[in-house]
Amino acid sequence: MRKQLRVNPIDCAGHGLCAELLPELITLDEWGYPIVSGEPVPRGLERHARRAVADCPALALFLADVPR
Amino acid sequence: MTHNATLPPPGPDRQADQYAPALMTNRWRDSHPGVPPRLLPADSRAGVDLQPHMERFGPPPYRGAPGRLIGEVEAAGLTGRGGAAFPTYRKLAAMAAGRGPAPMVVGNGAEGEPASNKDKTLLWFSPHLVLDGLQLAAEAVGSVTVGLYVHRNLRLYERLGVAIAQRAAAGLDAARVELIEAPLRFLAGEESALASKASGGPALPRFKPPRASQRGVAGLRTLVQNVETLAHLALIARHGAAWFRSVGTQDEPGSMLATLHQADGPTGVVETTLGTPIADLLRLPARAVLVGGYHGAWLPAEQARRLPLANAALRPLGAAVGAGVLAALPGDRCGLAETARVARYLALESAGQCGPCFNGLPRMAGALEALAGPRPDPRARADLERWSELVGGRGACHHPDGTVRFVRSALRVFADEMDHHARGSCTGTSGRPFLPLPQETPLDNTDWR
């Protein structure tokens, strides 16, 4: 099952760590909140994506099944 | 779940004046001669007593087991009247098929949209149709836990308490209805906010998943249906799908309640049918027409004049029937000023939970206020476009999306007006506010309970 990154915007406090760890899939808006790519996480980035999820200080980032 | 039906809740009665519902029943009479309106009384006589309701409609036709009504609702093609127009039978069927403890059913009468009065009007004039529908929906999904979520208002609460007590005295219903108080906030009726409030928390939108249908009130799977949807359900149960489809269009059958704001004055609630020409409902000309309320879209009056009130025609234009709000902007008002006023209100009504919404919406309102004034900073428009792009789809609820839809439609429809403002002139000659807003806009976050 392919995964995509999702952010819970209520939990997200805009620390911005995720965009540092995974700039390929996450950028920050002008207020510091993440804009997360809805594309399936490419195979080569899966480990980095898991790392970004694990390191989010607000536990707001997660990997979800790509909706069919 | 907070309040017993017979005890009116404490709290301010801020919306009392908005609860003197104005009916425009003559419109239904004119367009459907000899046929009584479906949801509203044929005259303005209020219908809180059970006896006249039973004389007009008969008792709610319970089927004796879950699931049996759902096929009829599917055949009728009933869609949710709270704004999203989702097929009602699909929600019922999913709930009836679910596993685990019996679900909860909540009628959603929290009409936070300041331009909409149709749910309050329905609850005021036809409470028993809504209560019938609640019970029938509960039976259809196998629920015995039923709530009715309504904005805080002493007079309406008392009235609903009387209606519920009369039904209890008559032994009519299987499930006791609990009145649940909704705070006077724009987003209080959002489904996850409802579930949070009914569980004892604040009426704040929550992140999904889980949806209320998966884990809602007190952790129970929860079916949330708009009160008008429930009233239609009560009539479909009595008269069947063919009767329901005898008005409206093939794809969007049935009647609907709409709140009309006429350019030349009166505001009122009408019962109409899907597919009715907008020009039959609003007196035009007008400068522009707002369709679907403050999460809806402006349309040029010349375009609106040729359109029916139906999603099939409106959706390709970025508009939707929504909860049935139609407003004809008077020719002497500035559409930018009106949009800016409402956008500021929407920004203040952000729950303040999601970064893109609580950062973006106030900035968007500020840019619109600049554009509504003379010789705005040339960057204001580009900023507004950029922020509109940025906040859409990034909230836990659809508040940023709806606000963006409304604001972008104003940029399209009032483009000429923006050129005037850039040159320091305005074609509006009256600064009197047109679109309704609550008299007090909450400025803090203490009143989500």
Interface residues (C-beta under 8 A of the other chain):
Chain A: N8 P9 I10 D11 C12 A13 G14 D29 E30 W31 G32 Y33 I35
Chain B: R206 F207 Q353 C354 G355 P356 C357 N359 G360 L390 R394 G395 A396
